[in-house]
Amino acid sequence: MNKKHDLKQYGWNDFFAAYFAEYAAKGLHAARVSVEHRNYYELYSEFGELTAEKSGKLFYSTDDSNLLPAVGDWVVFKHIPDENKAFITDVLPRKTKFSRKKAGSTTEEQIVAANVDTVFIISSLNQDLNMRRMERYMALAWDNNVKPVVLLSKADLCEDVFAKLVEVQQRFQGVDVHIVSALQKAGIDELLKYFEGNQTIAVIGSSGVGKSTLINSMLDWEKMNVSEIGLYKDKGRHTTTHRELTLVPGGGLIIDTPGMREIQMWEGAEGLSELFEDIEKLIVECKFSDCKHESEPGCAVKGAIEKGELDEGRFRSYKKLLSEVSYFERKQDKKAQLEEKKKWKKISQLGRQISNEKRK
């Protein structure tokens, strides 16, 4: 079959080409994961769109689900032309990823999207405008080396749009903030610059903020299954149930994600430093290196709060996120120790088994 599709339109670049070289020499092919299903994947490849399954090698080589393909990943596959099918053998190293802690009590990472250049953080200009949630999204983006951009949606439902815009810009200085309304087609054209050069954009936000409606406006056709938005009840019913990578007509790619009811930190120390740089500068200025910023004399943080230079709620948010990151880091260390212990126990058992067999 003749090659018909240029991989560059799917985000292929020199970074992935360098890692793929050894596989190309073996006659294998590269493709990008557009949709992840329970037992198979949908791919964008040089042969067009394909469905693919995990090869036995890939399936049995790891117990870590995050080493398996995720939406946005570049994978190596063996093509079966007669059946228009493929078997994925390897996952190429990720340039970036956007991940969070899996919902629930587990301490495992969940990859939301791989190889993302920019993340659109959407919050509607109604009761959903939550600065604390945006701080979490922002920290996760920076920690994963992904550029965050804030989109304030449903501008047609807000009476004081400018005031909300200023509030968000002041909270997240240096971050691009856009006002958009999919209903009025306002602000959409300003977003197209982020897709130039076949860049990949992930769209995140809580349920009902208008992610899929906004994506439909950018794609200019009904790609996603979107329910009607309750304009007067000030809420929407989210219907995107899976992550999907889609080509944008003018170039670039976009990843829609299901609404996140729970967004917990995964690692995130670097992201917090970027987001709360002003607070960490104040901490360095405290009189005591072990200052808890409560009642200690010479506390620069408390001094800034008393002077009105630092919002106390923002500092509480910083402490909460930092505590969350520290907790999961401790849990991960403990988990790693238990896994190491299990590994050496298996090796020891195997050694005894071999010794016993030699004695027979």
Secondary structure, DSSP 8 states (H G I E B T S, - for coil): ------GGGGT--HHHHHHHHHHHTTT-EEEEEEEE-SS-EEEEETTEEEEEEE-HHHHHS-S-GGGS--TT-EEEEEEEGGGTEEEEEEE---S-EEEEE-SSS---EEEEEES-SEEEEEEESSTT--HHHHHHHHHHHHHTT-EEEEEEE-GGG-S-HHHHHHHHHHHTTTSEEEE-BTTTTBSSGGGGGGGTTT-EEEEE-STTSSHHHHHHHHHTS--S----EETTTTEE-----S-EEEE-TTS-EEEE----S--B-SS-HHHHHHHTHHHHHHHHTSSSTT--SSS-TT-HHHHHHHTTSS-HHHHHHHHHHHHHHHHHHHHHHHHHHHHHHHHHHHHHHHHHHHHHHHH-
